[in-house]
Amino acid sequence: MDNPNDAPDFEIMFQTLRYAARQIVSELDPELLAYHALEMVADFSHSNNLSLILNKEPTTLRMAANLKEGHFSTPNIEVDWTDSLKKVFETKKACLRNIEDDERCFFLDLQTLENDAQIYCLPLIGTKNKVGGLIIFLVNGEKPLTAIQEEILAVLTTMIATTIENANLFQLATLDGLTGLYVRRYLDIRLQEELARLSRADGNLALVMTDIDYFKKFNDTYGHQQGDVILQELAQIFRNAIRKDLDIPCRFGGEEFVVILPSTGLEGAIVFAERLRRKCESHPFQYGKEALHVTISAGVAAIDSNNLLSKDEFLKSVDEKLYEAKTSGRNKVRF
């Protein structure tokens, strides 16, 4: 370089890379992982328009996430294979080229290209040398990537690829296939962790356990397939109601759901349970052109650092409150 001031600051660069590694490799939530991945690639590529495309099925590509001018979104839409993308998958090599008209959709229907922008495709190569997807972004034609940037991006995408694989395995092991809520085994592990935390420091912990009212009769009337639809829609109501990255919604068994509420006292848990009950009561569960109405009963229990219970005792106490709600008329919250 003619100007010494143009030389890259390797110390800052590698500090940033270490920070990126910590952000990415420890993340198991798919949406947060996608956000961190695109954000870090944006930092090193200086691109303002990036997409994460995953090969979820052998013949299907899906745009899992997009980062455009700092705005993150999860379109989760199917995109077509192009000849260029097929080539990247086959060669397992990054490439820089002009963008084709049928690839503008990868950037959420990009209308104009500035400074002779080109498309850069980075394969996500995980274990067994398998390409699980791509990160693609626009490169300013007047500021091409340096060799150092390309090397760092290659390292970064290797970390991203393996972490995506780990996140997928984590989901398979911990998420219920029907509802997408955590399985009973994961509930036991996390509840034990929260109880251990309470034994070390002051705090509160609450449980909410729910059961669908007259669900057996519902299944007998409408069939188990429609019952599965009810469970799926109800699980979505729960996911929309919780505090993301804090509360832990689980399928306890059958139609019973449990939510672990860290740092929550009895009053806050009652408010949460009532909100769930009302949301379910007013939700139109679809059955063809007909809207079905379903209610839930809920039990609530809470403890603090001065009044600890074992995991089994805590679950038993909230189960007893759920039983009270069911025997006192259903569609109620008891605590």
C-alpha positions, -999 to +999 in steps of 0.1 A: +000+000+000+013+034-009-002+050+022+008+033+056-024+046+070-044+024+047-029-007+063-055-027+082-053-026+120-049-064+126-053-061+164-087-045+161-097-069+133-089-100+153-105-086+184-136-081+164-133-116+150-130-130+186-161-111+196-179-124+166-170-160+175-183-156+210-216-141+197-221-169+172-208-201+186-228-198+219-261-190+202-287-218+198-318-198+190-321-199+152-334-163+148-308-147+171-281-168+154-292-156+119-292-120+132-257-123+147-244-141+116-256-114+092-245-086+115-210-099+117-207-106+080-219-070+074-192-057+098-164-074+079-178-070+044-191-034+049-222-045+030-256-030+038-277-057+021-273-094+031-294-125+031-291-159+048-303-187+025-306-222+039-310-256+021-335-270+045-346-298+022-327-315-006-344-296-033-356-264-015-339-231-007-354-208+018-345-172+026-343-175+064-331-140+072-323-106+057-304-076+069-311-045+048-298-011+058-296-023+094-332-036+094-333-074+103-362-096+091-370-133+088-389-137+055-388-175+056-398-177+020-389-202-006-365-190-033-356-205-067-323-222-075-303-202-100-274-215-121-250-194-101-262-207-068-260-243-080-224-237-090-215-224-055-231-255-039-212-278-063-178-261-061-181-251-024-162-219-033-171-183-027-177-162-058-181-126-068-201-118-099-227-095-115-262-100-101-288-116-123-324-103-126-338-135-111-316-129-080-328-095-070-355-113-049-326-125-026-324-089-015-361-083-010-369-072-045-339-048-049-348-022-075-316-003-081-279-011-079-254+016-068-218+019-077-218-011-100-227-034-071-220-071-074-232-101-056-209-121-033-219-157-024-204-174+006-211-212+010-219-223+046-198-255+048-204-276+079-194-311+090-187-337+064-179-309+040-217-304+034-230-270+021-261-262+043-268-228+028-253-195+017-248-160+029-251-136+000-245-099+000-239-069-022-204-055-027-197-019-036-180-021-071-158+008-061-146-009-029-139-045-036-131-069-008-095-073+001-078-108+004-078-104+042-115-097+043-122-127+022-101-149+045-119-136+076-153-141+060-143-177+052-134-184+088-166-167+100-189-187+077-173-219+089-183-210+124-218-200+113-223-232+094-213-255+123-233-234+148-264-237+126-259-275+126-257-274+164-288-253+167-307-277+145-296-307+166-305-288+197-340-281+184-344-318+174-334-328+209-354-302+229-384-292+209-417-311+206-423-320+170-460-310+170-461-278+190-426-265+188-425-260+225-398-275+247-401-312+256-406-325+292-370-335+296-358-299+288-384-286+313-369-307+340-333-296+332-342-259+331-364-259+361-336-276+381-312-249+369-336-221+380-340-237+414-303-239+418-300-202+409-326-193+435-305-212+461-276-189+454-292-155+451-324-137+460-351-139+435-385-153+425-397-182+403-431-191+391-448-219+372-480-218+351-496-251+341-525-253+317-548-279+304-573-277+275-609-280+288-628-311+276-601-319+251-610-356+250-646-347+240-632-323+214-611-350+199-640-375+198-661-349+181-637-334+156-610-360+153-574-361+165-561-343+135-581-312+143-570-317+179-534-314+167-543-281+150-557-268+183-524-277+201-503-260+174-524-228+175-524-228+213-486-232+213-483-202+191-505-182+216-481-192+243-450-182+223-465-148+215-473-142+252-439-150+268-409-129+273-385-140+246-351-154+259-364-155+294-396-175+299-396-212+290-428-227+274-430-265+274-453-293+264-457-312+297-477-340+282-507-345+260-526-312+261-509-299+292-485-270+288-461-255+315-443-222+314-413-215+336-413-178+346-379-168+360-377-136+381-415-136+385-436-135+417-471-149+422-488-117+412-470-114+379-476-151+372-513-147+378-515-118+354-496-139+328-520-169+333-551-147+330-538-132+298-532-167+284-567-178+294-584-147+278-563-150+246-573-187+243-610-180+250-612-153+224-591-170+197-610-184+167-595-219+161-602-227+125-621-258+114-627-254+077-649-224+073-661-227+109-644-211+140-641-233+170-638-219+205-616-236+231-608-227+267-580-236+291-578-240+329-546-229+346-528-234+378-502-210+392-474-215+418-445-193+429-416-195+452-387-173+463-352-178+477-366-180+512-392-206+504-376-231+482-391-264+470-376-293+451-384-297+414-410-324+421-426-305+449-429-274+428-444-293+399-468-310+423-479-277+438-488-262+404-505-294+393-527-292+424-537-256+415-545-268+380-567-295+394-586-269+415-592-248+383-606-278+365-628-290+394-642-255+401-658-251+366-629-249+342-618-218+321-604-205+354-570-196+370-563-209+405-533-201+426 
